[in-house]
Amino acid sequence: MVITRFAPSPTGKLHIGGARTALFNFLYSKNQNGKFLLRIEDTDKKRSEKKFENQIISSLRWLGINFDGQEIYQSKNIDEHINIAKELLKRKKAYKCYCTPEELELERNETKKKGINYIYSGKCRNIKDEKNLPFVIRLKVEKNKKITLYDGVQGDVEIETNTIEDFILLRSDGSPTYNLSASVDDKLIKVSHVIRGDDHKINAVKQIILFRFMDWKVPKYFHIPLIHSESGKKLSKRENASTTDDYKKIGILPIALRNYLLRLGWSYKDKEIFNNEESIKFFNLKNIGKSPSKLDFERIKSLNEYYIKSLNEKELIENFLLYVNEFKQSLKIDTIEKISKNINILKNKAKTLSDIYDNSSFIFKYDESLILKSNLINTKNKVYLIDFLNELSKINDYCDTKITEVSELVLKKNNIKFKDLGQPLRMILTGSLKAPSIKDIIKILGLNETILRLKRHI
């Protein structure tokens, strides 16, 4: 059975690269009728926080990346990690290293002077007598050998073992290191395919050595090229759009972000848009590209605009209200009803849920001070506005045709262009120049509220 896993450390919010890794693992396992597991690598107690764990899990669920069973905690397997280190000692595949930090620093400085990369000398490899001194446990990497990483994305990667140091399995305080813990945990949960970022390639080689020393079946490895920023550099967590929360805050729909991440470094023919079922059906590991992918924020917004226009009213309103409740001020029930009733108008030209919020803000956040600051209302255009108000007051019920007739009458009477009337009118009715059409504003506000706002300012 295919079993994949996503193994984040809860030391920060879910990175966009991590979200893509989780998505690829999820899609491949489901495509193969297998299992997708979530392992929280929480052994770094100083930096791990529950709030980050919660954010990671909620972000995965938000994106529709659902893991099987309960989340697995690496910290609960520490005893097993330690047991495997002891077993490797027993098999003479590991040894106790008594080198002090000062001795290791001296070694580093010596190799630095020679202009070569530092690799631990291995001077404790052949010590036979136990010492009553602090020690770490190191894996005894065989020298003068070649290890081949059969990478499903990058192809076969051959590495000389002389370039790999005898890496630490257990620290001097008895705590296991990443490569030991990850290897043991992958064995415990029977991971068949390890799909992760290509910054883990050297870790894969170290883990392969450990797997072979323990006579375990080696998983298949697939290392995905990293995501680069728009400037072409590795996407850092310090970037403004590096975590899933960054996208949620500006109102990117989960289906849009998921679709974008799916196509970021993976392709299926010339297909661009995938629903959730199609993404599972068509996903495979063969079509992952070998080159880094560049984040294109405009493409994300373009996809988001597509989904805003494509979603049915109910789904769009649900997503909008979830967004507002999490990131904006709460709305009154009558405001929600008005926005819901007019969602097809308010979503026009909106690329994000934030745009829809801004487009509808004149309903619930009418800031009259902006009208005065704009200096758009003057003696000249008040004449047109009064004419518009008088004609509008003659209408009993909203009607598109009647509003058009009123506008045309005022324009003709005053020999002006629509812009001369429309700009001050829009400012009075919404407190902004960025709003729907005049007819749509009147339709949303209703005739009574429209007339009240006009009377207050002219």
ABEGO torsion letter per residue (X at the ends): XBBBBBBBBBABBBBAAAAAAAAAAAAAAAAAGBBBBBBBBAABAAABBAAAAAAAAAAAAAAGBBBBEBBBBAAAAAAAAAAAAAAAAAAGABBBBABBAAAAAAAAAAAAAAGBBBBBAGAAAABABBBBBBBBBBBBBBBGBBBBBBBAAAEBBBBBAAABBBBBABBAAGBBBAAAAAAAAAAAAGBABBBBBAAAAAAAAAAAAAAAAAGBBBBBBBBBBBBBBAAGBBBBAABABABAAAAAAAGBBAAAAAAAAAABGBBBEABABBBAAAAAAABBAAABBABBBBBBAAAAAAAAAAAAAABBAAAAAAAAAAAAAAABBBBBAAAAAAAAAAAAAAABGBABAAAAAAAAAAAABBBAAAAAAAGABBAAAAAAAAAAAAAAAABABBBAAAAAAAAAAAAAAAGBBAAAAAAAAAAAAAGBABBBBAAAAAAAAEAAAAAAAAAAAX
